[in-house]
Every structure is written in structure tokens, then in C-alpha cells.
């Protein structure tokens, strides 16, 4: 029997998973690592920790399952974007990886913004703002602050690229993980030479560009798998997760409610927002694109409430209590800007608000108001996507929030559309496995692979008797949001 392996290199852990050709999960392992944070704006890690964790996760899923290593025919590798790894001529790291959340390169981001027209950057790269986290700013920081590292740099990689290099000995990268480097040109499906010149680097210092699932490469690392195993590049993890939920055709929309809220809408053409509120990325195949709004706090607000104000109650208990509260939380409204506003409004100075408290409110009211606020923020972003021509008759929900049927029903009522959820919760790993199957030639197309491997577990239709009540509460939310956002200062 043949199996597919997925590697998901996350911010704080690697996940490895095995799937059969029908998409059934056979084994899963999570191997954590610790990031180095010497000061508030610096976040680094030894690249060897990524590789060690990947090796451990691979060994764990082989050891814990009945799957023979010789039955693994293909590996799909996905990761976070923007994290920078710099190698020398021998392929050894010259310094610690600069993690995507690292914000040290403020001056460098400002220099890029001063040197390039922002509309041109958006048109070329799809990135609607220039921030310190983008890979280009990190490279410029190394050039300015670590000239010896910059001088010796033979290749600049991201995490997925580095793991694939360790697996295969080849420097390759996926088109769909590179838009937020700020030196990838969406309009030409190639590196942006003007940005490379500004950074002082050359094409020879970058990996070869590939599209997901078009052509795999052969495994070379001694990790217990057969040498004929195919290794396949995949998009950035959010897009790979969308693939694992069947979001591969125009008009498909997935939302992930985890720590953050991420939305992935598929388009057959590059869709630019005239107001530059949202980023544009590549999808897994040529000629396919995704628009990716995101909100920095979603499920994290519930965790904060549970940890700080929940008096030791578990999530399940808080959810059961919230179910007893009427729609609209009896006048309580939460603005979920606990880490600033990012989309559709941009205001880093924005803060979270719990508005309308009375002596009659309980913790159950606050929990329900938090859940409603995330649904309202989701609707705001979907309304923005609709203004760009991106609509869908249903939305697929992923992440930890998709395990809560009550929350899913709230979203269905707020959006007034059907919410579906996938059978396999590890959608990012499944997406990597789906792409691995096509890259290995097991399935002839991505559509065929999705049809064979992706299934939905549940469907939540809007409840007509509650839709109008939610619509009224949403208008109150919008009114409060419009009034308060300017009072925080910053950009609105």
C-alpha cells in the first residue's frame, strides 16, 4: 500500500503526518522547538533545530504506525513564510534563522519604502504594505549590520526551502511561498531584478523557482525512506491548508480561526484592491491566485479570557455557558483588536474593547460576545472580498475554531451562508500530502487528488429566524468600530 508524507514546519513545532491515497490519516507527530528572543523585536532559531525536529517527527510517525518506510512514495513540505536562513558555499548556516515574526528591520523596511513606489510594490509583489517582517528587509538588515555574513552568503532560503535542501541536496523554492519576500514578481512569475539590485544580491543566491505539484525531486537524505521517494514543494502554509480543505477552484473561500483569523479566497486572476487593504499571493498551480486577509487576534482572545478571567473553567464549559446567552449577548459588543487592527482597516494602535457592560452581564455574555466579534470580523473581511468580486455560496472553516459547532453556527448565521468543515482537521498536512500525490504522478491533476482525498464532516446552514437579529447586532458592531477606531490614534 502506498502512503504520502507531509511536513509542516511551523513557528514553534514541526508536524509530520502520513496519509493513505484516500486521505485517511495514518500517523501524526508533533516535535516542538524553542525560539530565541534576546530582545523584544528579535526572534531567532538555529536552523539545525528545524531539521532535527523534522527528522524526529519522521521517525516518530514511521515507528508509531504500521506503515513501512518503503511504502512512502512522496513527501510534501510546507512552512511559514518570510523566515530567512542564510547558507555559505558549503550549505552550512552562517547565522541563526531570522523568524517571520522578527521586527528588527524597521529602518530597512523604511528604506525600501522610500526607494520604491508603494503602488509598484503592490502591483509587483501583491504585498499591500512594506513591513520589517518581509524577507527583503531582513536581508537588508544583514547587509547593514552583519557585513561579514552578507559577504559570505551563498544562498538565501526560507524554512521550507531549507528542509527541502536537507532532504534532497537541491536549492528549490515554490512560487507560492515567495510573494511576501518582496523580491518575487507576481506579474512575471520570476524574481524582481530591481529589488534584488537594491538589496545587493543576485539570482545565483536564490533557489530555483517551481510550482507545487508540477515536478518532484528525489530524496537524498538518509532518513530511513527509500531513495526513490519524491519530494514536492508547496505554497505558504495558509494556502496549503486551503488545498487540504478543497479550496482549489475560483470562488472557494476558507477561513481559519486559530490564534489568528486567516482567510483564503481563490481567484483565476490577480485581484488587486484599489484601497490596498489586503495581500495577494499565488496558489498552488500556475494561473491561480489567492487573496489573504488576516486578523491578528481571534481564538487567542478566548484563550486570554479563559486564562485571565475564566476562573479555571475549560473551553468546553465556557462554550456551554455562552450557548445560554441570547443573540447579541444582551447588548455586549467586543471589538477584537487586542493586537491592533490589520484587515480590513489598518491601525496598529487599535485596542480591544468590551462595550456595554452592566451588572447583569456574566462571563458567559463576554464569551459569547467574543465569539460573535470574531464572526463579525470575518464578515467584514468577506464583505471586502465581495467588493473585489470574490464571492462564495459556502465557506469552509478550519483551525481550532472549527471544532466548536456552536461557534460555527454563529458564523453561519452572521454570514447568512453555509459553513462546512473538513473531515481531517490537520488540513495543512493534508494539503501538503495532496500536492505530494500530484507531484509524484499518483493523481493526474490537483482536482483529481482533492476529489479522492478531501471530504467534509459537517455542514451548518444559517437559521432564518436568527439571521436578522445577527444582522442588527452586526450593524451595532460596525457603528461602534467606526466611532472608536480613530480614537486610538495611529493609522485608520
LUMKEVEX-312050 format. One line per 4 residues: number of its first residue (from 0); their letters; for each residue x, y, z of C-alpha. Coordinates in pm, 1 decimal. Layout:
<pts>
NUM	a	X/Y/Z | ...
</pts>
This chain:
<pts>
0	xxxx	0.0/0.0/0.0 | 126.9/347.9/-84.6 | 142.7/639.6/159.6 | 207.7/1012.1/139.6
4	xxxx	406.3/1208.5/395.2 | 354.1/1571.8/490.8 | 592.4/1801.4/677.0 | 452.3/2126.6/816.8
8	xxxx	730.4/2346.2/956.4 | 552.6/2584.1/1192.7 | 665.8/2871.2/1410.7 | 716.4/2660.5/1723.4
12	xxxx	686.0/2298.8/1605.8 | 716.4/2058.3/1313.8 | 426.1/1830.5/1229.5 | 479.5/1515.5/1027.8
16	xxxx	185.2/1312.6/903.3 | 118.8/1001.7/697.0 | -187.6/968.0/474.2 | -305.7/688.9/250.4
20	xxxx	-413.2/767.9/-105.9 | -773.2/828.2/5.5 | -667.1/1097.8/251.3 | -706.6/890.4/567.1
24	xxxx	-465.8/996.7/841.5 | -241.6/705.7/939.5 | 0.1/876.9/1179.2 | 82.5/1220.2/1318.2
28	xxxx	372.9/1352.8/1524.5 | 445.9/1699.9/1659.7 | 800.7/1794.7/1759.8 | 840.0/2129.7/1933.1
32	xxxx	1136.1/2367.3/1949.6 | 1211.8/2686.1/2138.5 | 1276.7/3020.0/1971.4 | 1546.8/3258.4/2092.7
36	xxxx	1422.9/3605.4/2192.3 | 1717.6/3812.5/2321.2 | 1511.5/4131.4/2298.0 | 1153.6/4229.5/2219.0
40	xxxx	1199.8/4280.0/1844.0 | 1429.2/3981.1/1777.5 | 1313.9/3622.6/1722.6 | 1565.6/3363.9/1601.3
44	xxxx	1635.0/2992.4/1594.4 | 1925.1/2767.5/1499.9 | 1824.3/2618.9/1158.9 | 1954.3/2281.9/1276.6
48	xxxx	1660.5/2271.4/1520.7 | 1418.2/2272.3/1227.0 | 1598.6/1979.5/1066.2 | 1637.6/1784.7/1391.0
52	xxxx	1267.0/1825.8/1467.3 | 1173.5/1718.5/1114.4 | 1389.6/1406.6/1142.8 | 1240.9/1322.3/1482.4
56	xxxx	886.1/1370.3/1354.7 | 950.6/1149.5/1051.1 | 1097.1/875.2/1268.7 | 806.2/901.1/1512.9
60	xxxx	532.2/851.7/1253.9 | 711.6/557.2/1097.0 | 775.8/396.4/1436.5 | 423.1/454.9/1569.6
64	xxxx	235.3/328.4/1264.1 | 207.9/2.7/1077.3 | 340.1/177.8/767.5 | 664.9/53.0/618.4
68	xxxx	911.4/325.0/525.3 | 934.1/168.9/179.5 | 563.3/241.6/124.6 | 612.4/619.7/146.8
72	xxxx	618.7/737.8/-214.4 | 615.6/1116.7/-182.0 | 673.3/1396.3/71.1 | 511.1/1740.1/59.1
76	xxxx	687.1/2013.2/256.9 | 515.9/2334.1/367.5 | 606.5/2609.7/610.1 | 553.3/2959.6/734.3
80	xxxx	669.9/3233.7/500.5 | 933.2/3507.9/540.7 | 1168.6/3329.7/784.2 | 1521.2/3378.5/647.5
84	xxxx	1805.1/3123.5/650.8 | 2147.0/3219.5/509.7 | 2389.7/2949.2/393.3 | 2755.4/2956.6/289.0
88	xxxx	2910.7/2786.7/-13.7 | 2917.7/2453.0/168.1 | 2547.7/2472.9/254.3 | 2603.0/2549.9/622.0
92	xxxx	2405.6/2819.8/806.6 | 2602.9/3140.1/861.1 | 2379.5/3260.8/1143.2 | 2055.2/3178.9/1318.6
96	xxxx	1735.1/3189.6/1115.4 | 1550.4/3521.4/1142.3 | 1191.3/3414.7/1215.7 | 897.4/3568.4/1029.6
100	xxxx	772.4/3745.1/1346.3 | 1108.4/3920.7/1395.7 | 1069.0/4301.3/1373.6 | 1426.0/4428.1/1397.1
104	xxxx	1439.6/4554.9/1036.4 | 1228.6/4868.5/1088.4 | 1483.3/5106.2/934.2 | 1540.9/4869.2/644.5
108	xxxx	1167.5/4847.6/570.9 | 1154.4/5227.8/574.3 | 1447.1/5241.5/330.6 | 1269.4/5006.1/91.1
112	xxxx	951.5/5213.0/121.1 | 1147.0/5529.7/43.0 | 1319.4/5375.4/-259.0 | 1017.5/5212.0/-425.7
116	xxxx	673.5/5343.8/-513.9 | 421.9/5163.9/-289.9 | 176.8/5109.7/-576.0 | 454.6/4949.9/-781.3
120	xxxx	549.6/4722.5/-490.9 | 184.7/4616.6/-456.8 | 149.5/4552.9/-830.7 | 473.2/4355.1/-849.9
124	xxxx	462.5/4154.5/-527.8 | 99.4/4162.1/-414.3 | 204.7/4299.0/-74.1 | -9.0/4597.4/22.0
128	xxxx	232.5/4730.1/282.3 | 607.1/4722.7/347.1 | 687.4/4588.5/693.2 | 1001.3/4471.7/879.7
132	xxxx	888.9/4109.6/863.6 | 929.4/4073.3/488.0 | 1236.8/3877.0/384.7 | 1383.1/4162.5/179.3
136	xxxx	1402.5/4382.2/489.7 | 1578.3/4101.0/677.9 | 1839.5/4062.6/402.8 | 1899.6/4437.3/403.1
140	xxxx	1940.3/4426.9/782.2 | 2210.7/4160.2/748.0 | 2383.5/4367.8/481.9 | 2382.6/4672.6/712.9
144	xxxx	2459.5/4505.7/1046.8 | 2644.0/4181.4/966.2 | 2859.3/4261.8/661.2 | 3077.4/3951.7/701.6
148	xxxx	2770.7/3723.8/696.0 | 2640.7/3911.9/392.7 | 2978.0/3881.3/215.8 | 2991.8/3504.1/270.7
152	xxxx	2625.4/3440.4/186.1 | 2594.6/3191.7/-99.6 | 2219.2/3135.0/-83.6 | 1917.0/3288.7/89.2
156	xxxx	1639.8/3041.5/177.5 | 1316.0/3018.9/369.2 | 1232.1/2733.8/605.8 | 1057.2/2513.4/351.0
160	xxxx	1348.2/2563.5/110.7 | 1598.1/2468.0/380.9 | 1418.9/2146.0/475.0 | 1391.0/2050.1/107.8
164	xxxx	1763.0/2121.5/69.3 | 1839.1/1891.9/363.8 | 1614.1/1623.7/212.3 | 1737.5/1646.3/-146.4
168	xxxx	2059.0/1847.4/-163.8 | 1890.3/2088.3/-408.3 | 1808.7/2457.1/-373.1 | 1447.2/2488.8/-489.7
172	xxxx	1154.6/2700.2/-377.4 | 785.4/2730.2/-454.2 | 642.3/3027.5/-641.9 | 356.2/3037.5/-392.8
176	xxxx	571.5/3088.4/-83.1 | 765.3/3382.9/-222.1 | 535.1/3686.3/-275.3 | 596.6/3816.0/77.4
180	xxxx	972.8/3805.2/31.8 | 917.1/4135.1/-155.1 | 1164.0/4030.7/-425.9 | 930.2/3795.9/-616.7
184	xxxx	744.1/3945.1/-915.5 | 388.1/3811.0/-944.3 | 344.4/3973.0/-1284.4 | 634.5/3775.1/-1435.8
188	xxxx	641.7/3463.9/-1213.5 | 1007.4/3538.6/-1155.1 | 1246.0/3720.5/-926.2 | 1216.3/4101.2/-926.1
192	xxxx	1554.5/4217.1/-1054.0 | 1517.1/4580.2/-941.5 | 1459.4/4472.6/-581.9 | 1747.5/4224.3/-595.8
196	xxxx	1977.3/4503.2/-715.6 | 1861.8/4729.1/-433.1 | 1933.5/4454.4/-179.0 | 2271.8/4383.1/-335.1
200	xxxx	2205.4/4016.0/-410.9 | 2192.6/3814.9/-733.4 | 1971.4/3544.6/-881.1 | 2251.4/3293.6/-822.5
204	xxxx	2197.7/3339.6/-447.4 | 1833.2/3232.8/-468.3 | 1682.1/2885.6/-513.9 | 1521.6/2763.7/-835.8
208	xxxx	1152.1/2853.7/-861.9 | 898.8/2570.7/-902.1 | 522.3/2536.7/-896.1 | 366.6/2296.8/-645.2
212	xxxx	283.7/1950.6/-769.7 | 434.5/2007.6/-1113.6 | 756.1/1813.5/-1069.5 | 900.6/1641.9/-765.1
216	xxxx	1267.1/1586.1/-688.3 | 1436.5/1280.7/-543.4 | 1512.6/1223.6/-178.7 | 1882.4/1200.3/-92.4
220	xxxx	1894.3/1235.0/286.6 | 1947.1/923.0/495.5 | 1624.5/936.0/697.2 | 1508.7/576.8/658.8
224	xxxx	1297.6/629.8/345.6 | 1372.3/482.2/4.8 | 1584.6/689.7/-232.4 | 1310.5/691.1/-497.1
228	xxxx	1081.1/895.7/-270.8 | 962.0/1216.4/-439.0 | 988.4/1549.9/-255.1 | 740.6/1821.3/-357.1
232	xxxx	736.7/2194.2/-286.3 | 410.4/2352.0/-167.4 | 273.4/2703.8/-111.4 | 286.1/2902.9/209.8
236	xxxx	117.0/2710.5/492.6 | -212.0/2905.9/479.3 | -257.5/2823.6/112.1 | -150.8/2462.1/163.3
240	xxxx	-415.4/2437.3/435.7 | -672.0/2567.5/189.4 | -573.9/2289.5/-53.0 | -633.2/2040.6/228.9
244	xxxx	-986.7/2175.5/258.6 | -1056.3/2151.7/-113.6 | -1009.2/2521.7/-185.5 | -852.0/2488.5/-531.5
248	xxxx	-1101.7/2645.6/-772.7 | -1206.9/3010.4/-816.2 | -1490.1/3108.2/-586.0 | -1369.3/2889.6/-298.3
252	xxxx	-1316.6/3053.2/40.9 | -1166.0/2904.0/355.0 | -1128.7/3068.8/693.8 | -902.7/2953.2/972.5
256	xxxx	-990.1/3055.4/1326.4 | -687.9/2970.0/1534.2 | -469.8/3207.5/1729.6 | -533.1/3447.2/1441.0
260	xxxx	-810.3/3466.2/1182.4 | -688.7/3390.7/830.6 | -899.4/3392.7/514.6 | -804.3/3240.6/180.1
264	xxxx	-1007.6/3325.6/-131.8 | -913.3/3168.4/-465.0 | -915.8/3360.0/-793.6 | -828.4/3273.7/-1153.5
268	xxxx	-659.2/3611.5/-1197.6 | -459.8/3852.2/-980.2 | -710.4/4070.7/-794.5 | -568.1/4396.9/-663.3
272	xxxx	-755.7/4606.1/-408.6 | -766.4/4975.0/-514.8 | -755.7/5065.3/-144.4 | -460.5/4832.5/-78.0
276	xxxx	-620.7/4665.2/224.1 | -521.6/4305.8/154.0 | -233.5/4097.4/21.3 | -228.5/3891.3/-297.7
280	xxxx	-44.8/3558.0/-322.5 | -2.0/3270.7/-565.1 | -198.9/2949.7/-537.3 | -52.1/2605.3/-592.8
284	xxxx	-80.0/2597.1/-971.8 | 13.9/2841.6/-1249.0 | -257.4/3095.1/-1328.9 | -422.4/3067.5/-988.0
288	xxxx	-408.6/3325.7/-709.2 | -532.9/3380.8/-354.9 | -628.9/3689.9/-159.9 | -530.1/3654.8/206.7
292	xxxx	-688.6/3888.7/461.6 | -595.4/3814.3/821.1 | -667.5/3941.5/1171.8 | -400.1/3904.9/1444.4
296	xxxx	-633.7/3800.2/1727.7 | -922.1/3552.4/1708.7 | -907.4/3233.8/1915.6 | -631.2/3400.0/2117.4
300	xxxx	-892.6/3632.1/2272.6 | -1086.8/3334.5/2407.6 | -764.5/3188.0/2544.1 | -681.9/3521.3/2710.2
304	xxxx	-1026.5/3535.3/2868.6 | -1006.6/3176.2/2989.1 | -657.6/3220.4/3136.7 | -706.7/3562.3/3294.5
308	xxxx	-1077.7/3585.5/3377.9 | -1222.7/3237.4/3336.9 | -1164.6/3124.0/3696.2 | -1014.5/2796.0/3578.8
312	xxxx	-1303.2/2696.5/3352.8 | -1227.7/2482.8/3047.6 | -1315.9/2596.6/2695.9 | -1599.6/2342.8/2678.1
316	xxxx	-1754.8/2476.4/2997.3 | -1731.5/2837.5/2879.7 | -1888.6/2738.3/2548.5 | -2181.0/2563.4/2717.9
320	xxxx	-2243.7/2872.3/2928.3 | -2231.2/3100.0/2622.9 | -2496.7/2888.9/2449.8 | -2747.0/3003.4/2713.2
324	xxxx	-2698.0/3372.3/2625.6 | -2928.3/3529.7/2362.8 | -2808.8/3652.1/2023.2 | -2627.0/3982.6/2063.8
328	xxxx	-2508.3/3896.5/2416.0 | -2775.4/4128.2/2559.7 | -2609.5/4443.8/2435.7 | -2247.2/4342.4/2493.8
332	xxxx	-2015.8/4408.8/2198.4 | -1647.9/4317.7/2167.3 | -1405.9/4482.5/1925.0 | -1140.0/4212.9/1870.7
336	xxxx	-843.4/4446.4/1813.1 | -639.1/4305.2/2102.6 | -320.4/4325.7/1892.2 | -418.9/4610.6/1663.7
340	xxxx	-637.4/4623.8/1352.8 | -496.9/4478.4/1031.0 | -785.0/4399.6/794.8 | -999.0/4546.2/650.7
344	xxxx	-894.9/4856.1/848.6 | -525.9/4905.7/922.6 | -447.3/5062.3/1260.1 | -170.9/4903.6/1470.2
348	xxxx	-266.1/5134.7/1759.5 | -621.0/4993.4/1782.5 | -706.9/4806.5/2100.6 | -965.6/4554.8/2214.4
352	xxxx	-1292.4/4680.3/2358.7 | -1564.1/4516.0/2568.6 | -1852.1/4762.5/2537.5 | -2188.6/4780.6/2709.8
356	xxxx	-2112.3/4603.8/3037.3 | -2379.8/4608.6/3305.1 | -2415.6/4441.7/3642.0 | -2641.5/4188.9/3473.2
360	xxxx	-2370.0/4053.0/3247.5 | -2179.7/3733.8/3331.0 | -1867.7/3569.1/3195.3 | -2096.7/3374.4/2960.1
364	xxxx	-2203.0/3702.3/2798.7 | -1840.7/3802.7/2743.5 | -1752.8/3463.9/2593.0 | -2045.3/3480.4/2352.2
368	xxxx	-1963.3/3841.8/2262.9 | -1604.4/3738.7/2184.6 | -1726.6/3457.9/1957.7 | -1969.2/3694.0/1786.2
372	xxxx	-1696.1/3956.2/1739.5 | -1472.8/3711.3/1552.3 | -1769.8/3621.7/1330.1 | -1831.5/3992.8/1268.6
376	xxxx	-1466.2/4047.3/1179.1 | -1491.7/3752.1/940.4 | -1798.7/3910.4/779.2 | -1621.7/4246.0/744.3
380	xxxx	-1342.0/4079.7/553.3 | -1573.0/3868.4/338.4 | -1770.2/4183.4/251.5 | -1441.0/4341.2/144.9
384	xxxx	-1364.1/4037.8/-72.7 | -1711.4/4060.3/-224.9 | -1637.9/4421.2/-323.0 | -1340.0/4282.8/-517.7
388	xxxx	-1559.0/4027.5/-694.0 | -1478.2/3727.3/-473.4 | -1792.2/3552.5/-352.9 | -1886.4/3201.4/-249.8
392	xxxx	-2208.9/3021.9/-160.5 | -2029.6/2850.0/126.4 | -1727.0/2898.4/349.5 | -1506.3/2616.9/477.3
396	xxxx	-1389.6/2664.1/838.0 | -1055.0/2532.9/962.4 | -843.5/2559.8/1276.2 | -931.6/2515.3/1639.7
400	xxxx	-1248.6/2720.1/1595.5 | -1380.9/2459.2/1351.8 | -1403.0/2209.3/1638.7 | -1670.6/2420.5/1808.9
404	xxxx	-2010.8/2356.4/1648.5 | -2171.6/2642.8/1840.9 | -1917.9/2890.5/1702.1 | -1964.8/2750.0/1351.1
408	xxxx	-2340.0/2806.4/1379.2 | -2282.4/3166.1/1491.3 | -2066.3/3221.5/1182.5 | -2328.8/3067.2/952.9
412	xxxx	-2594.2/3299.6/1095.3 | -2375.4/3611.1/1081.8 | -2262.6/3541.2/724.1 | -2604.5/3410.5/618.0
416	xxxx	-2432.3/3133.6/426.9 | -2349.2/2768.3/480.1 | -2036.9/2677.4/677.1 | -1868.2/2342.9/608.3
420	xxxx	-1579.5/2176.6/789.8 | -1332.6/1913.8/665.0 | -1319.0/1560.2/797.5 | -942.2/1584.2/851.8
424	xxxx	-863.2/1863.5/1096.6 | -494.0/1868.6/1003.4 | -575.4/2044.3/677.6 | -227.4/2189.7/623.8
428	xxxx	-67.3/1846.9/644.4 | -338.8/1700.1/423.3 | -286.2/1979.1/170.2 | 85.2/1900.8/156.6
432	xxxx	1.5/1532.5/105.9 | -248.0/1614.8/-170.3 | 17.3/1816.9/-352.5 | 272.0/1540.5/-292.4
436	xxxx	39.1/1292.3/-461.7 | 19.2/1504.2/-776.5 | 391.3/1577.2/-777.1 | 460.2/1203.7/-766.2
440	xxxx	218.5/1136.8/-1052.0 | -24.7/934.7/-839.8 | -309.1/1163.5/-943.3 | -312.6/1337.5/-1279.2
444	xxxx	-435.0/1673.3/-1150.3 | -495.4/1869.1/-833.9 | -871.6/1846.0/-889.0 | -847.7/1466.6/-911.0
448	xxxx	-636.3/1447.4/-595.4 | -873.5/1670.0/-398.6 | -1173.4/1463.8/-510.8 | -1001.1/1146.5/-389.9
452	xxxx	-854.8/1274.7/-62.8 | -1063.6/1561.8/80.6 | -1402.7/1511.3/247.1 | -1627.5/1729.9/462.6
456	xxxx	-1750.5/1620.8/805.8 | -2029.0/1869.4/872.6 | -2248.4/2145.4/733.1 | -2401.3/2436.6/921.5
460	xxxx	-2680.4/2623.5/744.2 | -2797.5/2968.1/858.2 | -3102.2/2967.8/1084.1 | -3353.2/3205.5/918.9
464	xxxx	-3513.3/3304.1/1248.7 | -3178.6/3433.0/1382.3 | -3021.0/3588.5/1072.5 | -3191.8/3928.3/1112.1
468	xxxx	-3104.2/3951.0/1481.6 | -2738.9/3894.6/1395.3 | -2763.0/4148.8/1112.6 | -2889.7/4409.6/1359.3
472	xxxx	-2611.3/4331.4/1607.0 | -2354.7/4347.1/1326.7 | -2467.7/4699.6/1240.0 | -2419.2/4799.6/1605.0
476	xxxx	-2071.4/4644.9/1592.1 | -1984.5/4839.7/1276.5 | -2111.4/5164.8/1427.8 | -1902.8/5117.8/1742.6
480	xxxx	-1597.9/5017.1/1538.9 | -1630.5/5323.2/1314.2 | -1661.0/5555.8/1612.2 | -1374.5/5413.4/1818.0
484	xxxx	-1103.6/5325.8/1564.0 | -997.5/5691.2/1512.9 | -972.7/5747.4/1889.2 | -683.8/5502.3/1920.6
488	xxxx	-455.0/5719.8/1711.9 | -217.7/5565.3/1461.2 | -340.7/5488.6/1110.5 | -712.2/5446.5/1046.5
</pts>
